[in-house]
Amino acid sequence: MKPYRIYPEVGKTKLTDQFWVQYLDQVRATMLPYSLEQFEKTGYFKNFESLAKKDGAKHIGPPFSDGLVLETLRGACDLLAIQADPELEAQVDALFTLILSAADEDGFLCTQTQQDYPHKRWGHNDGDIVVQHDLYDHGCLVEAAISHYKATGKTFVLKAAVKAANLIVNTIGPAPKLNIVPGHSLPEEAFVKLYRLFRDDPKLEGFAVENGVNKEAYLDMAEFWYDARGNHEGRFMCKILSDSYNQDHLPFADQREAMGHSVCAMLCYLGAAAVAREKGREDYLPALKALWDNVVYKKLHITGGIGARHDIEGFDVNYNLPNKAYLETCAAIGLAFWNTEMNLIEPDARYFDTFERSLYNNVLSAVGEDFTHFFYQNPLESDGTLRRWAWHGCPCCPPMLFKLYSALHSFIYAYDKEEKELFVNLWLDSGLETKGFKVAQKDGTLVLDSKGKPMSLWLRVPEYVESFTLTRGGKPVDYQMIRGYAVVKDVFSEDEALAFGGTWKLQRVFANPKVEEDLGKVAFTWGPYVLCAEGIDNGGETEFVIGKDPELWEENGLIHGKRANGGEFTLHPYYSWCNRGEGETDARMAVWFTQENMLSKEKLAEIIGDGLYAAYPLENV
């Protein structure tokens, strides 16, 4: 796990990619104010007001309503770090002031527990650690406070978060403290981030002393939450769900199969990767790698969606990947975040291949073109009845979307603390300058100024890029392929641009024959995008048979091809479905299609091996 690698702080990388700049402008200008307005309308803010007034009102909304508001504010603060906005900053500060007014004297802040059952803090005293979300809400407070401090330099939210975190550290842990783990993961990574904040920011040294902060205690707390899993002594368990639902069935180091609620699982694994890096827990690595392999090679839909089961919003048995699966937006976002942390442990292009698979398909599909309608679930097949909602009784998707989109630019580059290695993870027009180097991407060129010292440049070659090329001054550059990265060691000058690229071929994709739902079927991808058929383009029909040679062609941004019966079909990127037409017929959608003269199960098994999907250029099949 050495050398220690990091991503730039939010706001340090300047994103200039045309698609994402325009998209994020809409996230800031439309989606954020709309979401805050909906939280106001649904009464989430009234919970804080009622506690401040001590009016005895009952809680409004789900038990995790506080966390959803705080996650949204975290995203808003990260947007402020990218671009100053005095009006938004004032609004954020006012909301934080309201929220903090509801805290108990000792720092506890979880409005449902405070309002409805204050004697059951942390799910103790015959409470329920999964339903109550006490630790989850406090983890969201910590994350929001860190982002607020980094964006504004103000410490009033951080002071409240530290008070709450210290309460947790003094209450929960090894005996004689309470043996409690999060019912919904998130606080694990939040506490690692709090540790990192005080470790890395010298300006907070006095603040830490003033508030009695022991930064190592936060890291120890996160570590306890992993080692204590599976040990239920003295713990009030969930009365309606199994202990695997929140990954509490085994100590983390012993876990090997992804189980339970898929969002909980992703945030659990994300935090575990962070603890492993900071604590040097080598014994976590076999679990992390086995869990990643299990998710990506046995439980991942082609769109980057996870969590097939509707009843628990979670994982099913290996290879059970129905096309009407649940595939919650938040789960795909959690998967994306987990891959970013895994890539810091060991740079491997597969992590960002998976990141992009989720981002450009399952995640992007979750938001309508108006930025005010959302998908909770993202199936690969629809009869036309599924529609994005204007708001939801469990509006967890917009907050998670804010968190990912506001941090997206931070994952383009990574580097070691000595700034001798630079990792280019995403091919997005952007720029970054540190004390040790300056880098910029634009239109397939990369300019790196290593400021006179040797550096190793690691340029990821995405899984969908063929015939990769890397040149300088028109001449090929020598590089070594290491785990999917083209690695060049040199003293780089800003006067010498590197040109990189390759081809995005239209691919026909097969699933492992163990995925019974997709036997005899194919899907299509174009670069990072999975393609789908919608009723509006196909005469209301999406259950057609593809010809063995579909003779595909592109026209006006759509892909057209031949059916087995000689008719035509039309495909477009999955993420943009359900934005056109009216009625159920127009909104029918499918990703997998029956193909005439399909390869046998034995041939498919030979092609795919231990993988889950295999993509081949059309002319090769």
C-alpha positions, 0 to 999 in steps of 0.5 A, a space after each residue: 500500500 506504499 507509496 501513499 497516493 492521493 487525489 487532488 482536493 476538490 476544486 484544485 483540478 480545473 475541468 474543461 470537458 465540454 460535456 461535463 462542464 455543461 452538465 455540472 452547470 445544470 446540477 448547480 443551477 437547476 438540480 441543487 435549488 430544486 432539491 433543497 426546495 423539495 426538502 423544504 416542502 416535505 418538512 425535512 427542515 421542520 424537524 430541526 426547527 421543532 427541536 430548536 423550539 422544543 415544541 414536541 413535534 413528531 418526526 417528519 420523513 424517513 429516519 435518515 432524513 437528516 443525512 439526506 439534507 447533510 449529504 446535499 449540503 456536502 455536495 453544495 459545499 464541494 460545488 462552492 470549492 469549485 466555484 465561489 457563489 456568495 448567494 449559495 454560500 449564504 444559503 448553505 450557512 443559514 441551513 447549517 445554522 438551522 440544523 445545528 440549532 437542533 443538536 443536544 447539549 452533548 452534540 448528539 444530532 439525529 432528529 428522529 431519535 431525538 423526537 421519537 425515542 431519545 432513550 434509544 440512542 445509537 439503537 441501544 436499549 431495545 432500539 434498532 441499529 439499522 432502522 434508526 440511522 443514528 450513526 449514518 446521520 452523524 457520519 453525514 454531519 462529519 462529511 458535510 462539515 469537512 467539505 464546508 470547512 474546506 470550501 469556506 474556511 469557516 469552522 462553526 460546522 466543523 466544531 459541531 461535527 467534532 463534538 458529535 464525533 467525540 461523543 461517539 468515540 467516548 460512547 462506542 468501542 471495545 468494552 466497557 463501551 457500547 458494541 455498536 456498528 453502523 446500521 447503514 455504512 458511511 460514518 466509517 469513511 467519514 471518520 477516516 476523513 476527519 482523521 485525515 483533515 486534522 493530520 494534513 491541515 496545520 491551520 487546525 492544530 490550535 482548533 484541535 487542541 481547543 476542542 479536545 480532538 484526538 485525531 487517532 481516535 477517529 481512525 481507531 473508531 472506524 477500524 473498530 466498526 470493521 473488526 466488531 462486525 459479526 460480534 453481536 454481544 450486547 448489540 440490539 440487532 435489526 428485528 426484521 432483517 438479517 445481519 448480512 443486510 448491513 454486512 454485520 455477519 462476519 468480521 470484515 477481514 473474513 468477508 468474501 461475498 458481497 451480501 445485503 443492501 447494495 448501498 450499505 455494502 458499497 459504503 462499507 467496502 469504501 470505508 474499509 479500503 480507506 481504513 486499510 490504507 491509513 492503518 496498514 491493515 494488510 489483512 483487509 486486502 484479501 477481503 477487499 479484493 475478493 469482494 471486488 472480484 465477486 461484485 465485478 465478475 459475478 454480480 455486476 450488470 453491464 450498465 454498472 448497476 448492482 443490487 438485483 433484489 427489489 425486496 432488500 435493494 440488495 445483492 442476490 446469488 452469483 450470476 442472477 442478473 435479471 434485466 428487471 433488476 432493481 439497480 439503485 442509483 445510490 448503489 452504482 454511485 457507491 460502487 464508483 466511489 469504492 473503485 476510486 479508493 481501491 485504485 489508491 491501494 493499487 493502481 489498476 485500470 480495471 477500477 476506473 473501467 468499472 467507475 466509468 461503466 457505472 458513471 456513464 450508464 447507471 448513474 447518468 440515466 438517473 437524472 432526466 434532461 430537465 434535471 428535476 426528475 430522477 430514477 431510483 431504480 435503473 433496470 435493463 428492461 422496461 414495459 414502459 410503465 417506469 418513469 422518473 419521479 419528480 420527488 420520492 418518499 425516499 429521496 436518497 438519489 439526488 444527495 448521492 448524485 451531488 456528492 459524486 458529480 461535485 467530486 468528479 474532477 478530483 478523480 481525473 488525476 492522482 499522484 504520490 505525496 512525493 509528486 514523482 508519479 502522476 496517474 491519469 485515470 480519466 480522459 477528460 479535458 482538464 488541468 492541475 498544478 501542484 508544487 511539483 508538476 503541472 498537467 493539462 489534457 485537451 482533445 487527446 493531448 497531454 502536456 506535463 511539466 515535471 518542473 525539471 525532475 524525473 517523473 513516472 506518468 501512468 496513463 490509463 488505457 480504458 477497456 473500450 479503447 483499441 489500437 492505443 497510440 502514444 506519440 510525441 512530436 509525431 514519433 511513438 513513445 516507449 511505454 510499459 503496460 502495467 495493470 492497464 496503464 501505459 507507463 512512461 518515465 522521463 523528465 517532462 517539459 511543457 514544450 513537448 505535448 504527448 498525443 494519445 488515443 485509439 478507436 472506439 469500436 461498436 461492440 457486440 457483448 455476450 454475458 457469461 452463460 451462467 447468467 441464464 437471463 441473457 442466454 441467447 442474447 447480445 447487447 451493444 456498447 460504443 466506447 463507455 456507453 451501453 446502448 438500448 432500444 426504445 419503443 419510440 424509435 422502434 414502432 413500440 417494439 423492443 423484443 425483436 431478434 437481431 440478425 447474426 450480421 446486423 449491418 450496423 450504421 450511424 445516422 444523426 447520433 443513433 445506431 441502426 441495424 438489421 433485424 433477423 426478419 430484414 426489418 430495422 432497429 434503432 439504438 441509442 445510449 442507455 443513459 438517455 432513455 425515457 426522455 422522449 415521447 409519451 405513453 407506455 409504448 414510447 417508453 418501452 426499453 431493452 438492452 439485451 436482444 435475442 440473436 439468431 444463430 447464437 453461439 452455443 453455451 460451450 463456445 460462450 464459456 470458451 470465449 468468456 472464461 472466468 469473466 462476466 462479459 466479453 465484447 468483440 468487434 462485430 466483424 469478429 463474431 
